[in-house]
Amino acid sequence: MHSTLTPNFLDRPLEGDGHGRVLIPDGLYTAQIKDWRTFRYMGDPRVEFSFEILEGDYVRTPVGFFTGVKQLIGKESTKGEFVPAGRQSNLGKAIRSVEQLSGHKPTFRKLIEVTWEIQVITIKMDAQKQPLNEADWYSKVTRIRPISLSDW
């Protein structure tokens, strides 16, 4: 993937960060990317991909996957454009995994069509390592692995 690529994620704006976070059991799920947003976390540019679970008791449940990026383009949380981070970032590793599975570098449009195995964990501490109240615990994706590609 070229570092000059600034995808606009299917030409649609992102919604703000008003959505709540879900809490589901830790484990592995099958999911696809359904949404995304860009933002800054402690000054660093980030993207959150919202994966939607495809099967089981939590079908259609969204859960977030956070990754760093090199640069955000435009206003945070209103546009999904960014310059991807390097090969060692969570996103870089995911892109390389899809490349290995498909045999060629994926576009972002293709990345969204991938079916992923996601590993979900429960977050019980805030960014300052302080315990959250149990009512504030939430789930997030810590690892993603491509398991199938559609129409490649």
Disulfide bonds with the S-S distance in Angstrom:
none
